[in-house]
Amino acid sequence: MTAIIGWDIGGAHVKAARAENGRLVAVTQRACAPHLGLAHLEAPIRETLKELGPAAHHRVTMTAELSDAFEDRASGVVSVAAIAAREIGAGDICFYAGARGFIARAQIREAAEAVASANWRASAELVAQHCADALFIDMGSTTTDLVPIRGGRVCTQGATDAERLVSGELCYAGFSRGAPQAYATRAPIDGRWTPLVNEAFASMADVRRILGDLPEGDCGADLSPTADGRPKTVAASHARLARLVGLDTGRLTPLQGRALAAHFARVQMRAIEDQIALLASREAVAPDAPVIGAGVGRALVARLAQAQGRAYRDFADFIAAPDELRALAANCAPAAALALLSV
């Protein structure tokens, strides 16, 4: 039996997938918070390894280097790699460096820019093995990746976050994290446009919860704490959104609260649609190419594909795993891809 664990070590979640003989047998994720101290990254890695068990090979990608726990991204990559190597311990370990493929830890320092936030490419490479032409969209909790695939190859202009932001291939619009006022400066309330309070009163998780796209309570799509520390309920989410327009919850009716959430959802999706338009303007995606959706927000990606007049396929369709694991694997696409990609 050849066991491989793919790791996606982020600034908000540690995700991992275990494959045995080319088939996923376990997928897991945990919240992490390296900005509160590196112990908040070390512990989730340690707990994840304990859950998944030892493996002969470990493949690691990361976005945790973006945390302000580190002075810059390069030092973050080196530090996260050192933590991963120490906590994972036994077994062969390599790191994903995007188009360069897998590298040894000894190469980390000189390859830091290629390793930083390359997780999106691992998922896209797996999709490219199954689809000659596609627009791969991974809507995670914090960001959305948009990756053109042409002729069975990943065809992006950007490699770094900075390059991908300006090329339409990365959008800081996530399913549950981030502030609603990142996408709008005003909202319609009681027939008038109301400027928003620019405070961290609510998150997109509150929007999704009110609209029914996110269940109440803790779930895999929302492991982060709420903005005010109060429960993850529709009522509490309603109160948090009300603060963004300067109101107490009793001054915003349930219908008005839902309309407010719908407004935030629409303007956020427009930000993603604008990036698709940017890709289309350079003919990056074939007109009849399907959308392949991954991430915790892929149900929204499916709706977006319909609005764009494109066929939709789910990343889960490309995962060799028991049915009960495939949806979770699609939520943790980079980790799953790393476990399954041929080297």
Secondary structure in CASP SS format (residue, H / E / C, confidence):
PFRMAT SS
TARGET T0000
AUTHOR 0000-0000-0000
METHOD secondary structure of the structure
MODEL  1
M C 1.00
T C 1.00
A E 1.00
I E 1.00
I E 1.00
G E 1.00
W E 1.00
D E 1.00
I E 1.00
G C 1.00
G C 1.00
A C 1.00
H E 1.00
V E 1.00
K E 1.00
A E 1.00
A E 1.00
R E 1.00
A E 1.00
E E 1.00
N C 1.00
G C 1.00
R E 1.00
L E 1.00
V E 1.00
A E 1.00
V E 1.00
T E 1.00
Q E 1.00
R E 1.00
A E 1.00
C C 1.00
A C 1.00
P H 1.00
H H 1.00
L H 1.00
G C 1.00
L C 1.00
A H 1.00
H H 1.00
L H 1.00
E H 1.00
A H 1.00
P H 1.00
I H 1.00
R H 1.00
E H 1.00
T H 1.00
L H 1.00
K H 1.00
E H 1.00
L H 1.00
G C 1.00
P C 1.00
A C 1.00
A C 1.00
H E 1.00
H E 1.00
R E 1.00
V E 1.00
T E 1.00
M E 1.00
T C 1.00
A H 1.00
E H 1.00
L H 1.00
S C 1.00
D C 1.00
A C 1.00
F C 1.00
E C 1.00
D C 1.00
R H 1.00
A H 1.00
S H 1.00
G H 1.00
V H 1.00
V H 1.00
S H 1.00
V H 1.00
A H 1.00
A H 1.00
I H 1.00
A H 1.00
A H 1.00
R H 1.00
E H 1.00
I H 1.00
G C 1.00
A C 1.00
G C 1.00
D E 1.00
I E 1.00
C E 1.00
F E 1.00
Y E 1.00
A C 1.00
G H 1.00
A H 1.00
R H 1.00
G C 1.00
F E 1.00
I E 1.00
A C 1.00
R H 1.00
A H 1.00
Q H 1.00
I C 1.00
R C 1.00
E C 1.00
A C 1.00
A H 1.00
E H 1.00
A H 1.00
V H 1.00
A E 1.00
S C 1.00
A C 1.00
N H 1.00
W H 1.00
R H 1.00
A H 1.00
S H 1.00
A H 1.00
E H 1.00
L H 1.00
V H 1.00
A H 1.00
Q C 1.00
H C 1.00
C C 1.00
A C 1.00
D C 1.00
A E 1.00
L E 1.00
F E 1.00
I E 1.00
D E 1.00
M E 1.00
G C 1.00
S C 1.00
T C 1.00
T C 1.00
T E 1.00
D E 1.00
L E 1.00
V E 1.00
P E 1.00
I E 1.00
R E 1.00
G C 1.00
G C 1.00
R E 1.00
V E 1.00
C C 1.00
T C 1.00
Q C 1.00
G C 1.00
A C 1.00
T C 1.00
D H 1.00
A H 1.00
E H 1.00
R H 1.00
L H 1.00
V H 1.00
S H 1.00
G C 1.00
E C 1.00
L E 1.00
C E 1.00
Y C 1.00
A C 1.00
G C 1.00
F C 1.00
S C 1.00
R C 1.00
G C 1.00
A C 1.00
P H 1.00
Q H 1.00
A H 1.00
Y C 1.00
A C 1.00
T C 1.00
R E 1.00
A E 1.00
P E 1.00
I E 1.00
D C 1.00
G C 1.00
R E 1.00
W E 1.00
T E 1.00
P E 1.00
L C 1.00
V C 1.00
N C 1.00
E C 1.00
A C 1.00
F C 1.00
A C 1.00
S C 1.00
M H 1.00
A H 1.00
D H 1.00
V H 1.00
R H 1.00
R H 1.00
I H 1.00
L H 1.00
G C 1.00
D C 1.00
L C 1.00
P C 1.00
E C 1.00
G C 1.00
D C 1.00
C E 1.00
G C 1.00
A C 1.00
D E 1.00
L C 1.00
S C 1.00
P C 1.00
T C 1.00
A C 1.00
D C 1.00
G C 1.00
R C 1.00
P C 1.00
K C 1.00
T C 1.00
V H 1.00
A H 1.00
A H 1.00
S H 1.00
H H 1.00
A H 1.00
R H 1.00
L H 1.00
A H 1.00
R H 1.00
L H 1.00
V C 1.00
G C 1.00
L C 1.00
D C 1.00
T H 1.00
G H 1.00
R H 1.00
L C 1.00
T C 1.00
P H 1.00
L H 1.00
Q H 1.00
G H 1.00
R H 1.00
A H 1.00
L H 1.00
A H 1.00
A H 1.00
H H 1.00
F H 1.00
A H 1.00
R H 1.00
V H 1.00
Q H 1.00
M H 1.00
R H 1.00
A H 1.00
I H 1.00
E H 1.00
D H 1.00
Q H 1.00
I H 1.00
A H 1.00
L H 1.00
L H 1.00
A H 1.00
S H 1.00
R C 1.00
E C 1.00
A C 1.00
V C 1.00
A C 1.00
P C 1.00
D C 1.00
A C 1.00
P C 1.00
V E 1.00
I E 1.00
G E 1.00
A E 1.00
G C 1.00
V C 1.00
G C 1.00
R H 1.00
A H 1.00
L H 1.00
V H 1.00
A H 1.00
R H 1.00
L H 1.00
A H 1.00
Q H 1.00
A H 1.00
Q C 1.00
G C 1.00
R C 1.00
A C 1.00
Y E 1.00
R E 1.00
D E 1.00
F H 1.00
A H 1.00
D H 1.00
F H 1.00
I C 1.00
A C 1.00
A C 1.00
P C 1.00
D H 1.00
E H 1.00
L H 1.00
R H 1.00
A H 1.00
L H 1.00
A H 1.00
A H 1.00
N H 1.00
C C 1.00
A H 1.00
P H 1.00
A H 1.00
A H 1.00
A H 1.00
L H 1.00
A H 1.00
L H 1.00
L C 1.00
S C 1.00
V C 1.00
END
